[in-house]
Amino acid sequence: MGQSRGCLTNTILFLIIVFIPVVGHIIETVFLLEDDHSPLGKVLWLVLIWAVPFVGPLLYLLFGQRPVRHAPISFGQSSYVPPQQQYYQH
């Protein structure tokens, strides 16, 4: 009975220490590759993310992601313009 409890503990420790951080690194790498960085910037962030296990991804989430740029907001104009009706003259 004690042997199976040790196996369960080892499995849980493996998931916490190895598997979950690796999945997090892979997700972080996908985020990085989709971001708008220069090739050198991407390589440097990848090295930081994979070389520094817990701090690297946290630093990228805090400082590396670029904000999404949206179209400028214009106040005072309606954003919805209804389609104009066409009148046919006979």
GUTORRO-67009 format. One record per residue (C-alpha): residue in three letters; x, y, z. Coordinates in steps of 0.001 Angstrom, whole numbers, plus 500000, padded with zeros to 6 digits. Example, Ala and Ser with C-alpha at 12.3 -4.5 7.8 and 13.67 -1.06 7.14 Angstrom:
ALA512300495500507800 SER513670498940507140 
END
This chain:
MET500000500000500000 GLY502820502411500826 GLN504421501752497450 SER501353502947495502 ARG501092506072497648 GLY504697506933496760 CYS503913506460493081 LEU500957508838493314 THR503099511397495121 ASN505787511125492446 THR503190511578489725 ILE501746514684491368 LEU505219516136491921 PHE506093515435488279 LEU502967517256487123 ILE503642520258489341 ILE507389520560488804 VAL507840519471485178 PHE504691519100483105 ILE502739522257484014 PRO505729524632483556 VAL506595523036480198 VAL503018523500478974 GLY503168527100480202 HIS506423527664478319 ILE504898526263475128 ILE501848528531475446 GLU504117531499476146 THR506184530646473048 VAL503044530651470891 PHE502087534070472305 LEU505582535346471559 LEU505629534095467975 GLU502263535749467280 ASP503413539073468748 ASP504859541870466643 HIS508534541776467654 SER511669541969465541 PRO513353538613464843 LEU516159539467467271 GLY513628540465469917 LYS511781537166469476 VAL514997535179469838 LEU516013537083472972 TRP512579536623474560 LEU512622532900473661 VAL516020532481475314 LEU514802534306478418 ILE511546532330478604 TRP513215528926478256 ALA516463529641480167 VAL514898531170483285 PRO512118528732484224 PHE509634530677486330 VAL510823534269486040 GLY511191534372482224 PRO507527533780481336 LEU506432536146484084 LEU508720538887482747 TYR507367538369479223 LEU503770538605480440 LEU504564541806482335 PHE506890543598479901 GLY507138541737476588 GLN503635541776475203 ARG502829544730473041 PRO499435546367473391 VAL496959545739470612 ARG496524548858468552 HIS492973549625467561 ALA491584552181465165 PRO491401555646466673 ILE488165556492468424 SER486280559432466987 PHE483778561000469324 GLY480628562682468087 GLN480181560432465073 SER477927557441464975 SER479671554160464418 TYR476662552653462667 VAL475505554141459409 PRO472219552638458213 PRO472090551650454561 GLN470533554289452366 GLN467334553447450596 GLN467444553642446872 TYR464486555208445116 TYR463849554271441566 GLN462264556749439243 HIS459971555295436651 
END
